[in-house]
Amino acid sequence: MASIDELKRRIDLHQLADRLGLKQGKGGDKALYHSPHHPDKHPSLSIYQNHPKHGTGWKDHSGDDGGSCIDLVMFVLGCNVSDAMKYLHEAFGIPFDTPTNTAPAREKTKLDYIAERSLKEADKVIDYLADVRGIARPAIAAAVKAKTLGFNDYTSSTRKQGEVGYCGPAAAFIVRPLNGVEVSAVDMRFIDPSLNGDVKTQTQGEKDGIGWTADPKKLERARRVVLVESSINALSIDSCELPATAAYSIRGIGNAANIDFSFLAGKHVVICMDNDEPIVEGKPRAGHRPGPEAGWLIYERLTALNIAASIVDQSDWIKDLADGAKKKAELINDVNDYLKERGAEALAKALDQLDPWLIAGLPGDATARGKRRVYLPSHDFAQYWRYRTTADFTRYIAKMEHKEEADAPTPVYADLCGFRIASLSRVSVASASSTMTGDADQAPSVYFAASVQLPRHGAKLVRKVMLDDQLHNNTHWLKFGPIWKPAEFSRMVSILERTADLGARNAANFVGLAWRDGKLAVNEGPDCYFT
């Protein structure tokens, strides 16, 4: 364990104050902090770093408290010296055991140098993000303070201006692992893409399997997380100043299948990918919409992790004449476009407009565009539009009421059940023989896994496995919660049977090392489907 003197030498008091949750007053990095133990109109706690008179330490001017980093932890948390030292080791990643041989310091990489250079000139990116992109200045300042945002003006000496690879002034988004400080990548968004051959972005470092957030600590504390495609979209979410909400950029739709989203467990996830138009006929994957389809994949992966997720309803993300739209309707493509067109307040409201349909991402009206997530035959689709969901509740349109003063009929809702079925997937469980020998399974057991969101379990989905003949037995469904309209509920389940292929998986009911899909794998408890 590091000594007290070593801790005093290594710990930055401003970083410690931030990690302890002390609120800093106005006036920049040297501003005073509010006392944690009593309400004070004016900040009363000073932090000194190499002060010519006071040295390094802190002082609460509303009392006689003050001292070193250890004293500050004891003052805020009310603990003893031993607990304070333990907290400092854990909070700053200082090993408890001193190594017997001193390992050489890690050499700085190219990415470290790019990040350092970008952070030194971070002030130069503020005007571009605020004036051109419409990002709120406090959101920019928070990212700069967290050392995740900077400015890079590198230009290539071997390329001419206007050629791909020339680069130029760019907003630099510094990517780090959520549980680490090393730089994994630096994403550049060029301010003038024409200088770089009209290529808007460039990445130095890793691309796959890691995302970006402006403030990792804010993400850790958040109860709701909004997933977006780009880092500028994430900053656009932060501009709304939504309570208990953080934004996380997956850095491109290719990462929808690569990022491990297990860190989102216990949080409610809102998926807001780009609102892309269908790919035009004659091109590869014509009719597909890359952004929404990436959102569907993320939804399925989160549901498999028992993480509650919703997709933002973008059906009305359409420019009107006031937004500069042409004669035909134009879509608002992404979060930052929405922020620039409508403002932060409107964007905050738009993020609360979640997909109300029974099958996430499958509209039951004329707003559907491009390829559909799942095919419903006409007799199912004719009833599908009646079912509407919220986060943990399901309603049913009993009838359409026609009123003389209304231009359109008004739906009359009836409560259907006190929960939401997030997914209903087919699970093929390997036989005991196949699990132990690795032989091809000729007769796997087929189950259906229902992942359900309940009010009493918050953002964690509850999963129940049913046999084929149990699927339409409402007695099993009643274990989740009340069902007020059994006949309509059974009709809903018959529609959800069409989604059994979404999130379908092969499993082995064995905890430990076993054969699965012809390969040896360590099977964990949550991967089993015992009835």
C-alpha positions as CSV (number, residue, x, y, z in Angstrom):
1,M,0.0,0.0,0.0
2,A,1.3,3.5,-0.9
3,S,2.4,5.6,2.1
4,I,0.6,8.8,3.2
5,D,3.4,10.9,1.8
6,E,3.2,9.1,-1.6
7,L,-0.5,9.6,-1.7
8,K,-0.1,13.3,-1.0
9,R,2.4,13.5,-3.8
10,R,0.3,11.5,-6.4
11,I,-3.2,12.7,-5.8
12,D,-4.5,15.8,-7.6
13,L,-6.9,17.5,-5.1
14,H,-9.1,19.0,-7.8
15,Q,-9.6,15.5,-9.3
16,L,-10.3,14.1,-5.8
17,A,-12.9,16.8,-5.2
18,D,-14.6,15.9,-8.4
19,R,-14.7,12.2,-7.6
20,L,-16.0,13.0,-4.1
21,G,-18.9,14.9,-5.8
22,L,-18.0,18.4,-4.5
23,K,-19.7,21.1,-6.5
24,Q,-17.4,23.8,-7.8
25,G,-18.5,27.4,-8.0
26,K,-18.2,29.7,-11.0
27,G,-14.8,31.1,-12.0
28,G,-13.0,28.4,-13.8
29,D,-10.6,25.7,-12.6
30,K,-9.4,27.7,-9.6
31,A,-12.9,28.5,-8.3
32,L,-13.9,27.5,-4.7
33,Y,-16.1,24.5,-3.9
34,H,-19.3,24.4,-1.9
35,S,-19.0,22.8,1.5
36,P,-20.5,19.2,1.5
37,H,-22.0,19.4,5.0
38,H,-24.1,22.5,5.0
39,P,-25.8,24.7,2.4
40,D,-23.7,27.7,1.6
41,K,-24.8,30.5,-0.8
42,H,-21.2,31.2,-1.7
43,P,-18.5,28.5,-2.1
44,S,-16.4,28.2,1.0
45,L,-13.9,25.4,0.4
46,S,-10.5,26.3,-1.2
47,I,-8.0,24.0,-2.8
48,Y,-4.4,25.0,-3.1
49,Q,-1.9,23.5,-5.5
50,N,1.8,24.5,-4.9
51,H,0.6,27.7,-3.4
52,P,3.6,30.0,-2.4
53,K,2.2,30.5,1.1
54,H,-0.2,27.6,1.8
55,G,1.5,24.8,-0.3
56,T,-0.7,22.0,-1.4
57,G,-3.9,21.3,0.6
58,W,-7.4,22.5,1.2
59,K,-9.3,24.7,3.7
60,D,-13.0,25.0,4.6
61,H,-13.4,28.7,5.5
62,S,-16.8,28.1,7.1
63,G,-15.0,26.1,9.9
64,D,-11.5,25.0,10.9
65,D,-11.3,21.9,8.7
66,G,-8.5,21.5,6.2
67,G,-5.4,19.5,5.4
68,S,-4.3,16.9,2.9
69,C,-6.0,14.6,0.4
70,I,-6.6,12.1,3.2
71,D,-8.1,14.7,5.4
72,L,-10.5,15.7,2.6
73,V,-11.7,12.1,2.2
74,M,-12.3,11.9,5.9
75,F,-14.1,15.2,6.0
76,V,-16.5,14.4,3.1
77,L,-17.1,10.7,3.8
78,G,-16.8,10.8,7.6
79,C,-14.3,7.8,7.7
80,N,-11.0,7.1,9.5
81,V,-7.5,7.3,8.1
82,S,-7.4,3.6,7.1
83,D,-10.6,3.8,5.1
84,A,-9.6,7.1,3.5
85,M,-6.3,5.6,2.3
86,K,-8.2,2.6,0.9
87,Y,-10.7,4.9,-0.9
88,L,-7.8,6.8,-2.5
89,H,-6.1,3.6,-3.7
90,E,-9.4,2.4,-5.3
91,A,-10.5,5.8,-6.7
92,F,-7.2,6.5,-8.5
93,G,-6.3,2.9,-9.4
94,I,-3.2,2.8,-7.1
95,P,-2.2,-0.9,-6.4
96,F,-2.3,-1.9,-2.8
97,D,0.7,-4.1,-3.1
98,T,4.0,-2.4,-3.9
99,P,5.7,-4.4,-6.7
100,T,9.0,-6.0,-5.7
101,N,10.6,-5.0,-9.0
102,T,9.9,-1.6,-10.6
103,A,8.5,-2.2,-14.1
104,P,9.5,0.4,-16.7
105,A,6.9,3.1,-17.4
106,R,4.7,2.5,-20.4
107,E,6.1,4.2,-23.4
108,K,3.8,6.8,-24.9
109,T,2.1,5.7,-28.1
110,K,1.3,7.7,-31.2
111,L,-2.3,7.9,-29.9
112,D,-1.1,9.4,-26.6
113,Y,0.8,12.2,-28.5
114,I,-2.2,12.9,-30.7
115,A,-4.5,13.1,-27.7
116,E,-2.1,15.3,-25.7
117,R,-1.7,17.7,-28.6
118,S,-5.5,17.8,-29.2
119,L,-6.2,18.5,-25.6
120,K,-3.8,21.4,-25.4
121,E,-5.7,23.3,-28.1
122,A,-9.2,22.2,-27.1
123,D,-10.4,25.8,-26.8
124,K,-10.2,26.1,-30.6
125,V,-13.0,23.6,-31.2
126,I,-15.6,25.4,-29.1
127,D,-16.8,27.9,-31.7
128,Y,-17.2,25.3,-34.3
129,L,-19.3,23.0,-32.1
130,A,-21.3,25.8,-30.6
131,D,-21.9,28.0,-33.6
132,V,-22.0,25.5,-36.5
133,R,-23.3,22.4,-34.7
134,G,-25.5,24.0,-32.2
135,I,-23.9,22.2,-29.2
136,A,-24.4,23.9,-25.8
137,R,-21.2,25.4,-24.5
138,P,-21.6,23.8,-21.0
139,A,-21.8,20.4,-22.7
140,I,-18.6,21.2,-24.7
141,A,-16.8,22.4,-21.5
142,A,-17.8,19.3,-19.6
143,A,-16.2,17.1,-22.4
144,V,-13.1,19.2,-22.5
145,K,-12.8,19.0,-18.7
146,A,-13.2,15.2,-18.8
147,K,-10.4,15.1,-21.5
148,T,-12.5,13.4,-24.1
149,L,-12.7,16.4,-26.5
150,G,-10.0,18.4,-28.2
151,F,-8.9,20.1,-31.4
152,N,-6.4,18.8,-34.0
153,D,-5.1,20.8,-36.9
154,Y,-2.6,18.3,-38.4
155,T,-2.1,18.4,-42.2
156,S,-0.1,15.9,-44.3
157,S,3.1,17.0,-45.8
158,T,2.8,14.5,-48.6
159,R,-0.8,15.2,-49.7
160,K,-2.1,18.3,-51.4
161,Q,-5.0,20.4,-50.1
162,G,-8.2,18.8,-51.3
163,E,-6.8,15.3,-51.5
164,V,-8.0,12.5,-49.2
165,G,-5.6,12.2,-46.4
166,Y,-4.6,15.9,-46.3
167,C,-6.7,16.3,-43.0
168,G,-7.0,19.8,-41.7
169,P,-8.7,21.4,-38.6
170,A,-10.9,18.9,-36.8
171,A,-12.8,18.2,-33.6
172,A,-11.0,15.4,-31.9
173,F,-12.9,12.9,-29.8
174,I,-10.6,11.0,-27.5
175,V,-11.8,7.4,-26.9
176,R,-10.8,5.5,-23.8
177,P,-12.1,2.3,-22.2
178,L,-14.8,2.9,-19.6
179,N,-12.6,1.3,-16.9
180,G,-9.2,2.6,-18.1
181,V,-7.3,5.8,-18.8
182,E,-5.2,4.7,-21.8
183,V,-6.1,6.2,-25.2
184,S,-7.7,3.6,-27.5
185,A,-8.5,5.9,-30.5
186,V,-8.9,9.5,-31.6
187,D,-11.8,10.3,-33.9
188,M,-11.5,13.4,-36.1
189,R,-14.5,15.2,-37.5
190,F,-13.1,17.7,-40.0
191,I,-14.4,21.2,-39.8
192,D,-14.0,21.7,-43.6
193,P,-14.2,18.3,-45.3
194,S,-13.3,19.8,-48.7
195,L,-9.7,20.1,-47.5
196,N,-9.6,16.4,-47.0
197,G,-11.2,15.4,-50.3
198,D,-14.7,15.7,-48.9
199,V,-14.0,12.9,-46.4
200,K,-15.7,14.0,-43.2
201,T,-14.1,11.7,-40.6
202,Q,-10.9,9.9,-39.8
203,T,-10.0,7.5,-36.9
204,Q,-6.6,6.9,-35.5
205,G,-6.6,3.7,-33.4
206,E,-9.2,1.1,-32.6
207,K,-12.6,1.4,-34.1
208,D,-14.4,-1.9,-33.3
209,G,-15.9,-2.8,-29.9
210,I,-15.5,0.5,-28.1
211,G,-17.7,3.7,-28.0
212,W,-17.3,7.3,-26.8
213,T,-19.0,9.3,-24.1
214,A,-18.2,12.8,-23.0
215,D,-17.9,12.0,-19.3
216,P,-17.5,8.4,-18.3
217,K,-18.4,9.2,-14.7
218,K,-21.6,10.7,-15.7
219,L,-22.4,7.6,-17.7
220,E,-21.7,5.5,-14.7
221,R,-24.1,7.5,-12.5
222,A,-26.8,7.8,-15.1
223,R,-30.1,5.9,-14.8
224,R,-31.0,6.4,-18.5
225,V,-28.5,6.1,-21.4
226,V,-29.2,7.3,-25.0
227,L,-27.3,5.3,-27.7
228,V,-26.4,7.3,-30.8
229,E,-24.2,6.7,-33.9
230,S,-21.7,9.6,-33.6
231,S,-19.9,11.6,-30.9
232,I,-21.4,14.9,-32.2
233,N,-24.9,13.3,-31.7
234,A,-23.8,12.3,-28.1
235,L,-22.8,15.9,-27.4
236,S,-26.2,17.0,-28.8
237,I,-28.0,14.8,-26.2
238,D,-25.8,16.4,-23.5
239,S,-26.9,19.8,-24.7
240,C,-30.4,19.0,-23.5
241,E,-29.2,18.7,-19.9
242,L,-31.6,15.8,-19.2
243,P,-31.6,14.7,-15.6
244,A,-29.9,11.3,-14.7
245,T,-29.2,10.8,-18.5
246,A,-26.0,10.2,-20.4
247,A,-25.3,9.7,-24.0
248,Y,-23.1,7.0,-25.5
249,S,-21.9,7.0,-29.1
250,I,-21.3,3.6,-30.8
251,R,-19.0,5.3,-33.3
252,G,-20.7,3.9,-36.4
253,I,-23.3,1.3,-37.1
254,G,-20.6,-1.3,-37.6
255,N,-20.2,-1.4,-33.9
256,A,-23.8,-2.4,-33.2
257,A,-22.7,-6.0,-33.3
258,N,-19.2,-5.5,-31.7
259,I,-19.7,-3.5,-28.4
260,D,-20.2,-5.4,-25.2
261,F,-23.2,-3.6,-23.7
262,S,-23.1,-5.4,-20.4
263,F,-22.0,-2.1,-18.7
264,L,-25.5,-0.8,-19.3
265,A,-27.1,-3.4,-16.9
266,G,-29.5,-1.7,-14.5
267,K,-30.0,1.3,-16.8
268,H,-32.9,2.0,-19.1
269,V,-31.5,2.3,-22.6
270,V,-33.0,4.6,-25.3
271,I,-31.8,3.8,-28.9
272,C,-31.7,6.7,-31.3
273,M,-29.8,5.7,-34.4
274,D,-29.8,7.9,-37.6
275,N,-33.1,8.2,-39.4
276,D,-31.8,7.1,-42.7
277,E,-33.9,6.9,-45.9
278,P,-34.2,3.5,-47.6
279,I,-31.3,2.8,-50.0
280,V,-32.5,3.5,-53.5
281,E,-33.3,0.8,-56.0
282,G,-30.4,-0.4,-58.1
283,K,-27.8,-0.2,-55.3
284,P,-26.7,-3.1,-53.0
285,R,-29.2,-3.7,-50.1
286,A,-31.8,-1.6,-51.8
287,G,-34.7,-0.8,-49.5
288,H,-32.7,-1.3,-46.3
289,R,-32.3,1.5,-43.8
290,P,-28.9,1.2,-42.1
291,G,-29.6,3.4,-39.1
292,P,-32.9,1.8,-37.9
293,E,-31.7,-1.7,-38.7
294,A,-28.6,-1.1,-36.5
295,G,-31.1,0.0,-33.8
296,W,-33.0,-3.3,-34.2
297,L,-29.8,-5.3,-33.7
298,I,-28.8,-3.3,-30.6
299,Y,-32.3,-3.9,-29.2
300,E,-32.0,-7.6,-29.7
301,R,-28.6,-7.7,-28.1
302,L,-29.7,-5.7,-25.1
303,T,-32.8,-7.8,-24.6
304,A,-30.6,-10.9,-24.6
305,L,-28.7,-9.3,-21.7
306,N,-32.0,-8.6,-19.9
307,I,-31.5,-4.8,-20.3
308,A,-34.7,-2.8,-20.9
309,A,-34.4,-0.8,-24.1
310,S,-36.7,1.4,-26.2
311,I,-36.4,2.8,-29.6
312,V,-37.1,6.5,-30.3
313,D,-40.2,7.0,-32.5
314,Q,-38.8,9.0,-35.5
315,S,-41.9,8.9,-37.6
316,D,-42.4,12.6,-37.3
317,W,-38.8,13.6,-37.8
318,I,-39.7,15.4,-41.0
319,K,-38.6,18.9,-42.1
320,D,-41.3,21.4,-42.7
321,L,-41.1,24.5,-44.9
322,A,-39.9,26.5,-41.9
323,D,-36.9,24.2,-41.7
324,G,-36.0,24.8,-45.3
325,A,-37.5,21.6,-46.7
326,K,-38.2,21.3,-50.4
327,K,-41.6,20.5,-51.9
328,K,-41.4,16.8,-51.0
329,A,-41.0,15.7,-47.4
330,E,-37.4,15.4,-46.1
331,L,-36.3,13.4,-43.1
332,I,-34.4,15.0,-40.2
333,N,-31.5,12.5,-40.4
334,D,-29.9,12.5,-36.9
335,V,-29.9,14.0,-33.4
336,N,-27.6,16.9,-34.3
337,D,-29.8,17.8,-37.3
338,Y,-32.8,17.8,-35.0
339,L,-31.0,20.0,-32.5
340,K,-30.1,22.5,-35.2
341,E,-33.5,22.5,-36.7
342,R,-35.7,22.5,-33.6
343,G,-33.5,23.4,-30.5
344,A,-32.6,21.6,-27.3
345,E,-36.0,21.7,-25.7
346,A,-37.7,20.1,-28.7
347,L,-35.0,17.5,-28.9
348,A,-35.5,16.6,-25.3
349,K,-39.2,16.1,-25.9
350,A,-38.5,14.0,-29.1
351,L,-36.3,11.7,-27.0
352,D,-39.3,11.0,-24.8
353,Q,-41.4,9.9,-27.8
354,L,-40.7,6.2,-27.8
355,D,-41.8,3.6,-30.3
356,P,-45.3,2.6,-29.1
357,W,-45.7,-0.6,-31.2
358,L,-45.9,-4.1,-29.9
359,I,-42.9,-5.2,-31.9
360,A,-40.1,-2.6,-31.5
361,G,-39.2,-1.0,-34.8
362,L,-42.3,-2.3,-36.7
363,P,-44.9,0.5,-37.3
364,G,-48.5,-0.6,-37.7
365,D,-49.5,2.4,-39.8
366,A,-48.5,4.3,-43.0
367,T,-45.2,5.7,-41.5
368,A,-43.3,2.4,-42.2
369,R,-40.5,2.9,-44.7
370,G,-38.1,0.4,-46.3
371,K,-37.7,-3.2,-45.4
372,R,-39.7,-4.3,-42.4
373,R,-38.1,-5.9,-39.3
374,V,-40.5,-8.9,-39.5
375,Y,-43.2,-10.0,-41.9
376,L,-46.7,-10.2,-40.6
377,P,-49.4,-11.8,-42.8
378,S,-52.4,-9.7,-43.6
379,H,-54.7,-11.3,-40.9
380,D,-52.1,-10.6,-38.2
381,F,-51.3,-7.1,-39.5
382,A,-55.0,-6.2,-39.5
383,Q,-55.0,-6.6,-35.7
384,Y,-51.4,-5.6,-35.0
385,W,-52.1,-1.8,-35.0
386,R,-54.4,-2.2,-32.0
387,Y,-51.7,-3.1,-29.6
388,R,-49.7,-0.2,-28.0
389,T,-47.0,-0.3,-25.4
390,T,-45.2,1.9,-22.9
391,A,-42.0,0.8,-21.0
392,D,-43.8,-1.7,-18.7
393,F,-47.4,-1.7,-19.7
394,T,-49.6,-2.8,-22.7
395,R,-52.8,-1.3,-23.9
396,Y,-55.3,-2.2,-26.6
397,I,-57.4,0.0,-28.9
398,A,-60.9,-1.4,-28.2
399,K,-62.7,0.8,-30.8
400,M,-62.4,4.0,-32.9
401,E,-64.8,6.7,-31.8
402,H,-66.2,9.1,-34.4
403,K,-66.9,12.6,-33.0
404,E,-68.6,15.3,-35.1
405,E,-66.2,18.0,-34.1
406,A,-63.1,15.9,-34.8
407,D,-61.4,15.5,-38.2
408,A,-60.3,12.0,-37.5
409,P,-61.6,9.1,-35.3
410,T,-60.4,9.0,-31.8
411,P,-59.0,5.7,-30.4
412,V,-60.5,4.4,-27.2
413,Y,-57.9,2.5,-25.2
414,A,-58.4,-0.4,-22.8
415,D,-55.8,-1.8,-20.4
416,L,-54.6,-5.2,-21.7
417,C,-51.8,-6.3,-19.2
418,G,-49.6,-4.9,-16.5
419,F,-46.3,-5.6,-18.3
420,R,-44.6,-5.4,-21.7
421,I,-43.3,-8.3,-23.7
422,A,-39.9,-7.1,-24.9
423,S,-39.2,-10.2,-26.9
424,L,-40.4,-13.8,-27.6
425,S,-37.5,-15.9,-29.0
426,R,-37.0,-19.5,-29.9
427,V,-34.3,-21.3,-28.0
428,S,-32.9,-24.7,-29.1
429,V,-31.3,-26.4,-26.1
430,A,-28.8,-29.2,-27.0
431,S,-29.4,-32.7,-25.6
432,A,-27.2,-34.0,-22.8
433,S,-25.4,-36.3,-25.2
434,S,-24.5,-33.5,-27.6
435,T,-23.4,-31.3,-24.7
436,M,-21.0,-33.9,-23.4
437,T,-19.6,-35.4,-26.7
438,G,-19.9,-32.6,-29.2
439,D,-21.8,-34.8,-31.7
440,A,-24.4,-33.3,-34.0
441,D,-27.7,-32.9,-32.1
442,Q,-30.5,-34.7,-33.9
443,A,-33.2,-33.8,-31.4
444,P,-32.7,-30.5,-29.5
445,S,-35.3,-29.4,-27.1
446,V,-37.2,-26.3,-28.3
447,Y,-38.3,-23.7,-25.8
448,F,-39.6,-20.1,-26.0
449,A,-37.9,-17.4,-23.9
450,A,-40.1,-14.5,-23.0
451,S,-38.3,-11.4,-21.9
452,V,-40.7,-9.1,-20.0
453,Q,-40.4,-5.6,-18.5
454,L,-42.3,-5.2,-15.2
455,P,-42.9,-2.1,-13.1
456,R,-41.5,-3.9,-10.0
457,H,-38.2,-4.8,-11.6
458,G,-37.4,-1.4,-13.2
459,A,-34.9,-1.5,-16.0
460,K,-34.1,-5.2,-15.6
461,L,-36.0,-7.6,-17.8
462,V,-37.4,-10.8,-16.4
463,R,-37.0,-13.9,-18.5
464,K,-39.2,-17.0,-18.3
465,V,-38.8,-20.1,-20.4
466,M,-41.9,-21.9,-21.7
467,L,-42.5,-25.2,-23.5
468,D,-44.4,-25.1,-26.8
469,D,-47.7,-26.2,-25.2
470,Q,-47.3,-23.6,-22.4
471,L,-47.1,-20.6,-24.7
472,H,-50.8,-20.0,-25.0
473,N,-51.6,-21.0,-21.4
474,N,-52.3,-17.6,-19.7
475,T,-51.6,-19.2,-16.3
476,H,-47.9,-18.9,-17.1
477,W,-48.2,-15.3,-18.3
478,L,-50.1,-14.4,-15.1
479,K,-47.0,-15.0,-13.1
480,F,-45.6,-11.8,-14.7
481,G,-48.6,-9.7,-13.8
482,P,-52.3,-9.0,-14.4
483,I,-54.1,-9.7,-17.7
484,W,-57.3,-7.8,-18.0
485,K,-58.3,-9.0,-21.5
486,P,-57.4,-12.7,-21.9
487,A,-58.8,-13.1,-25.4
488,E,-57.0,-10.0,-26.8
489,F,-53.9,-11.1,-24.9
490,S,-53.9,-14.5,-26.6
491,R,-54.3,-12.8,-30.0
492,M,-51.3,-10.7,-29.1
493,V,-49.2,-13.7,-28.3
494,S,-50.1,-15.3,-31.6
495,I,-48.8,-12.2,-33.4
496,L,-45.6,-12.3,-31.3
497,E,-45.0,-15.9,-32.4
498,R,-44.0,-14.3,-35.8
499,T,-40.9,-12.8,-34.0
500,A,-39.5,-16.1,-32.7
501,D,-36.6,-15.9,-35.1
502,L,-35.6,-12.5,-33.8
503,G,-32.9,-13.2,-31.1
504,A,-33.2,-17.0,-31.6
505,R,-30.3,-18.8,-30.1
506,N,-28.8,-22.2,-29.5
507,A,-28.0,-23.1,-25.8
508,A,-26.8,-25.8,-23.6
509,N,-28.3,-26.4,-20.1
510,F,-24.9,-27.1,-18.5
511,V,-22.9,-24.8,-16.3
512,G,-19.2,-25.1,-17.0
513,L,-17.1,-26.4,-19.9
514,A,-19.4,-28.0,-22.5
515,W,-19.8,-28.6,-26.2
516,R,-22.1,-26.0,-27.8
517,D,-22.7,-25.7,-31.6
518,G,-19.8,-28.2,-32.1
519,K,-17.3,-26.1,-30.2
520,L,-16.0,-26.2,-26.6
521,A,-17.3,-23.3,-24.6
522,V,-17.5,-22.2,-21.0
523,N,-21.3,-22.0,-20.4
524,E,-22.3,-19.7,-17.6
525,G,-25.5,-19.8,-15.5
526,P,-27.3,-16.9,-17.3
527,D,-26.8,-18.8,-20.6
528,C,-29.0,-21.7,-19.5
529,Y,-32.7,-22.0,-20.1
530,F,-34.1,-24.3,-17.4
531,T,-37.9,-24.4,-17.3
